[in-house]
Each structure stands twice: as C-alpha cells, then as structure tokens.
Amino acid sequence: MTTPNHRPAGQWTLIFRRFKTHRVAMWCLYLITTIYVLSMFASVIAPYKRDAISLDNAYTTPFSTAPDGSYHVFGTDHLGRDFFTRLIYAARVSLTTAITVTTVSTLIGIVVGLTAGYFGGIVDTITSRMIEFISTFPTFTLLLIAGSIAIQNSDDIPIPALLSQTIGAIMAVNEREGKQVVMIMVIFIALGWTGVARFVRGMVLSIREQLYVESSRALGASHLHNIITHVLPNAMPPIIVAYTLGLSGALVAESALSFLGFGIQDPTPSWGNMLSFANSYMFNYPWMPLVPTLPILVCSLAINYIGDGLRDALDPRVQTEVTRAKRDALLKAIRDRSAAS
Amino acid sequence: MATFLIRRLIQMFLVLIASAVVSYVLLYFAPGGPMTGLRQTQQSGRNKISADDIARIKQRFELDLYIPYRFTRWLVGFPAGPVTIAGQTFLADVAAGCKTPGMVRLRYPDGRTEIIEEGCEVPITFADLVDRRTSRGILFGDFGLSQVMLRDRPISTLIASRLPYTLQLMGASILISIAIGVPLGIYSAVRQYSRFDYAMTTVSFVGSSLPTFVIGIICILVFAIGAKEAGFIYLPPGNAVSNKDYVIPYIGEVIASSTLDRVLHFIMPLGVLVFVNIAGYSRFIRSGMLEVLRQDYVRTARAKGLRERTVVLKHALRNAILPFITLLAGVMAELFGGAAITEAIFNWPGLGRLLVDSIERNDYSVTMGLTMVSIFLLLLGYLITDILYSILDPRIRLS
C-alpha cells in the first residue's frame, strides 16, 4: 500500500487556487498591493515635497512643464503642489485609513457577534438591542456631524499620543495630522462594527446548531475550543467577503466625507479632499478633477473585483450560507450607498 | 396583529426618544453656535457688547437654561412656565437656568488673578419662562428656530422651502429605478450567462462600486463642460433653475425658470441617482431570483407544464421580491432625507444639501430637526416593511 506523498490540499489552498482562476480579481489584487506598497516608499518615489507650494506653478496641465521648468506628470493644483506627489501620499493616507477602519471594526464585530450568537441568552438580547439601536441612526448624517465636531475641537479630544504618532508614522504625516486621522477612524469604527456583528451573529446562530458542534460539546470540549476550531473557521469565508466589501465601503465613505469637507483636512492629502479642491476649479481646468478621481475609481473597482473573486472562490459546501451572506452584504452595500448618495 | 402593532409602536417611541437624547448630547458638545461670532465681535473692539446683550442673546437661543430643561423644552415643549393645577401654581420658583453667572476672582500665590464663572447670581425660574417663545416640541412637529442659516425664522420654513426639490428628485429617481431595475434584474436572472446578462452584470457592478460623487463629477465634465465646448446640446451643471436666459445648440434659447429650464437642470442629478439605484436594485433582484429559480417548487411548476412566464412572474418573483421589500424600508427616509452628496455636487437645493450646509455652518437646531425627521421616517419604514412582509409572505406571523 502506498502512502500519499503529499497532504491533501487544505480548504484555504483550494480557495486560493480557485481565486487564482479569476483573472480580473487576481490582477486587481496585484494592482492594489502595488499601489499600497509603492505608497509606502512615497518619500523615495515622490519627485517633490508633499506640501511644497509654488504659486507660480499653479494649474500646470498634466504631462507638461511648469513656468519654472519643473516637470509635473499629473500637473499641479491651485497652490502649485505636485499632483503626483500628493496622490502617492494620499494613497498612503486613504488606503491605510480604509484598511485600519475595516480591520478593527471587523474584529470588534466578530468578537461581539460570536459572543452574542454562541452564548445567546441575556448577552444576545442586550447586544442585539444595542446593534439595532445603533443601526437606526442615519449613518452618513452621524458621520458628517461627528466629523465636523471632531475637526473643530481637535485639541479637546483626548487621543493617546502614541496612537497618533504610530498612525502618523504609517501615513508619513506629523502627529497633529495623525491625530485628526485617528479621530476620523474612531468615528468610522464606532459606526461600522454593528453591521459585521449582526452578520456574524446570524451566521454563528446557524453554525451553533450543527451536529459537529454538538458532538464536540458532547465529547467535553470547552466553549473556547469549540469557537476556535469549529465555529470561527466555518464562519470565516463569508466574513472575508464582507471584509472586502467593507474595505471598498470605507474607502468610498472616507473620500465622500473628505470631499464634503468633514473628513481628513488639507494639507494632509486624501483622495477625497484633493477632489473637493479640484472640483471647485473644474470649469476653468476640466482635467483637474480627473486626477484624484482616477485612483478612487480604480481602487474601489479593484477592491470590488477582488471581493467578487473571493466570493466565487469560496468553498461550495458553504454555498448556501455564502449566498445569504452575499445577499446581506449586497443589501448593506445598497443601504450604505443610498445613505451616502 | 394588534398586540404586535402596539408593542412595536411603544418600542419605536422609546428608540426615538433615546436617539433624540443621543443626538442632542452629541450636538451639545459641538462647538460653534450663535455665541462664536459674538465673541469675535467683542474682541474686535468696535461695537462693544454689554453683559445685557449677551444675556439677551443667550435667552433667545435658550443657552442660559440648564441642559435637561433645554432638552425637554426642545423635545416636548415642557416646561413652558409654572404648572397650574386646579387654579394653583406649582414649581414657580424652581430654577431652570442661570441669567447671570456668579463671577469669582481667583488669586494665585504668584500674584496672578483670574476671573472665572462659578455658581449663579440671578437664576431663571419657571415663572420667567412664561414670556419666552416656547417650541411646542419636536415630537409634535415644532422644530424651533434656525440659529444661523435663517436667523430667528422657524426651521419648518426652511424645510418647507427645500422639501419640494428633494421630493421631486428622490421620488422620481426611486420610481424610475424600481420600474427599470426590477425588470432588468429579473430578465438578467432568467437569461443567466447570456450576453445580456454579462453586459448587465458588468454595468451594474461598475455602477454599484463607484462612489456617487465620482459618477456625478464625470457626468458634469462630459455632459456640461465637454458637450458645451464641443458645441453639442449640453446640460446646465448645477442648481435647480437658472437665473439668466441661455442658449443651447439645437434647442435654442432657454428662458430662465421656464419648464424647459427646470427639466434641463433636473436631468443630470436624476440620471446619476437612477443609474446608481438601478445598478444596486437589479443586482439585488438578480441574485434573489437566481436563488429562487433553483428551488424545487419552481421545478415543480415547470413540470406541471405551466408557461415560463407564469413560472417566473408568479412562482419565482413573489418569493424573490420579499428581500427587496426590506431594502425599501429605507426608501421613505431617503425620500425625505435627500441625497446629500448628489445634491451637493449638482448644487440641488434639497434637504440633503440643507443638512450638509447646516453642519458646515454649525446651525445645530436645523441639523437636529433633520436628523430627527430621518430617524422617525426610518423607524416608520421598518414598521411598514414588517407589516408588508407579513401580508406578502404568509409564512411569517407577526407576534
């Protein structure tokens, strides 16, 4: 009898293999990774200083030379700052914000949703009521209000210096700017975790009733063991899809907020606030809004394609749950979108 | 059903009050308000403002009352003065606020002095509240006065002037999107993997991934700026009416605020919202239909020899449409809340832009009013959805 010389491929390997067959999604993954990694080397790549103002060079058209002889690939803005440089730094700010916000709110959502769904009872009642209560608020309105308050009182809001410094370092901004970004993140997380929690809770409720969980309990496994080895892995695939969609949601919401002037403030570059300036000069310089629009457009499309690819790649065994998760995610996306249209 | 309704209404009421408290507290900590500008004037030296002026202005905006009373006066219009029961007045001496705060001079050991406000010299009692304008309470539909945007004019005037625009834009866009999006989704699902389905899914995928402001800006660039440069028929880029006559190629002169003018201004914001909504709705209906079409009862229906049309529209659609109803719960709030970003981009004078403007200008009473309306409508939407659900789906019983 021959022993197989390799272990059968695990679930994640299978998922990854299937994901690779989705060409567009794969390219989008490369694209996003490249953009983010490049933005981490912003200080090396960027041809100019981030906030270098030079009024003589203002409104230089893309692919052309400014009056003082300097070349600007994407042109310059109303203050003569190089668009390409700012786009790279903005990628760092916008993408880091989106990733941090989605990751933290997903983690909170998983913990809360798992606890509520797995243990049920009073914990479940309280958390569900709380989640329901938070979801009755018009999210986008609240984002606007909270953003406006946070920006105007940024000195009075206590944010640990270490946190703003760390975030600042990741985004290559100073501590003051870092603090502002942290405030925006906190607002997004505070409003964002409920969706994930509700969704995880629903899934855990059905997984908890499965026979394998029951038999594991009967064999004397602890709750913690059960959650880690049975519940969580089975709940994971739909969570990953929701995470991807949440990522594009956070990216769009941040740029929308900054676009309206309640998010990340100039001179900290973010694609949203760059667009809001460019937007006011669009009648004289129609090319101007196109420059910051491009990365928003590319990134939100790319992230959605990755989510699409992941959805197709997920194990067919959990297909029914995935379809439900998919529909929930779609429902949430449409709701968020209509709130933020 | 009756018990369900009563319980839900009570629940709704409690949630409404709770959210009122939360948003009031949130905005109370907000900076700005009518006193900000005054302090600046005061510091500039000219037009000295006396303590009396400050007290008067504080009184007008109720800033001299204690928070709990301010909140209840805003919410239900109580206290509006001493309580009179059977000819006897009660509570006339209860302090509701502070007219002049006490001043305490602090002297530090190093010789510096500082004057701080502490305690209350002249309190405001319930009896003093009689002369004030008291809002009947937001719960009873009195929003109070605007502080910045329209000084001292009722917020309801402000809302009434914006409401028609929002209703027009949102109503039309929602109706058109449902009328087009639902059939498209059904057709796409029935003809899954056809060329039409591929085209449809790609377009709606792109449409629902792109942020509205990106679509809006691209539309303005193409249909307003680009088309005008190229000498084609172009659309006005913003506002609901223009204030000057203008000429559009092939159409001729457009007279300001004529029907044609209004229609031309309406097309672009409407188009953007319709596009975005159709993308979302059709994807949603498609995925629901695909799930239902795989079910056994659909196969049974086909096996019975029913026409495909009957199978799709009677057996499948009725089940696929259910989750769509949930989606519509938010529609009512949306209808009155407007679309903040689209309205901001196209300068559309609706409630969504009013909200953004009021936040920007720190006119919190307006923000609060709009927030309360949208929370109320959202809750009402959920209630109506639940009732509709039980009517459309006999499997669900309300209890």
HADDOCK unambig.tbl for C-alpha pairs under 7 A between the chains (distance, minus, plus):
assign (segid A and resid 133 and name CA) (segid B and resid 15 and name CA) 6.94 0.50 0.50
assign (segid A and resid 136 and name CA) (segid B and resid 375 and name CA) 6.57 0.50 0.50
assign (segid A and resid 137 and name CA) (segid B and resid 375 and name CA) 6.20 0.50 0.50
assign (segid A and resid 138 and name CA) (segid B and resid 375 and name CA) 6.56 0.50 0.50
assign (segid A and resid 145 and name CA) (segid B and resid 359 and name CA) 6.35 0.50 0.50
assign (segid A and resid 149 and name CA) (segid B and resid 30 and name CA) 5.40 0.50 0.50
assign (segid A and resid 149 and name CA) (segid B and resid 31 and name CA) 6.73 0.50 0.50
assign (segid A and resid 152 and name CA) (segid B and resid 31 and name CA) 6.84 0.50 0.50
assign (segid A and resid 153 and name CA) (segid B and resid 31 and name CA) 6.95 0.50 0.50
assign (segid A and resid 252 and name CA) (segid B and resid 211 and name CA) 6.02 0.50 0.50
assign (segid A and resid 286 and name CA) (segid B and resid 221 and name CA) 6.66 0.50 0.50
assign (segid A and resid 293 and name CA) (segid B and resid 214 and name CA) 6.29 0.50 0.50
assign (segid A and resid 297 and name CA) (segid B and resid 210 and name CA) 6.24 0.50 0.50
assign (segid A and resid 300 and name CA) (segid B and resid 209 and name CA) 6.06 0.50 0.50
assign (segid A and resid 300 and name CA) (segid B and resid 210 and name CA) 6.40 0.50 0.50
assign (segid A and resid 301 and name CA) (segid B and resid 206 and name CA) 6.74 0.50 0.50
assign (segid A and resid 301 and name CA) (segid B and resid 209 and name CA) 5.69 0.50 0.50
assign (segid A and resid 301 and name CA) (segid B and resid 210 and name CA) 6.74 0.50 0.50
assign (segid A and resid 304 and name CA) (segid B and resid 209 and name CA) 6.47 0.50 0.50
assign (segid A and resid 330 and name CA) (segid B and resid 284 and name CA) 6.79 0.50 0.50
assign (segid A and resid 331 and name CA) (segid B and resid 327 and name CA) 6.70 0.50 0.50
assign (segid A and resid 334 and name CA) (segid B and resid 280 and name CA) 5.89 0.50 0.50
assign (segid A and resid 340 and name CA) (segid B and resid 339 and name CA) 6.93 0.50 0.50
assign (segid A and resid 340 and name CA) (segid B and resid 340 and name CA) 6.90 0.50 0.50
assign (segid A and resid 340 and name CA) (segid B and resid 341 and name CA) 6.62 0.50 0.50
assign (segid A and resid 341 and name CA) (segid B and resid 212 and name CA) 5.55 0.50 0.50
assign (segid A and resid 341 and name CA) (segid B and resid 339 and name CA) 5.10 0.50 0.50
assign (segid A and resid 341 and name CA) (segid B and resid 340 and name CA) 6.34 0.50 0.50
assign (segid A and resid 341 and name CA) (segid B and resid 341 and name CA) 5.35 0.50 0.50
assign (segid A and resid 341 and name CA) (segid B and resid 342 and name CA) 5.84 0.50 0.50
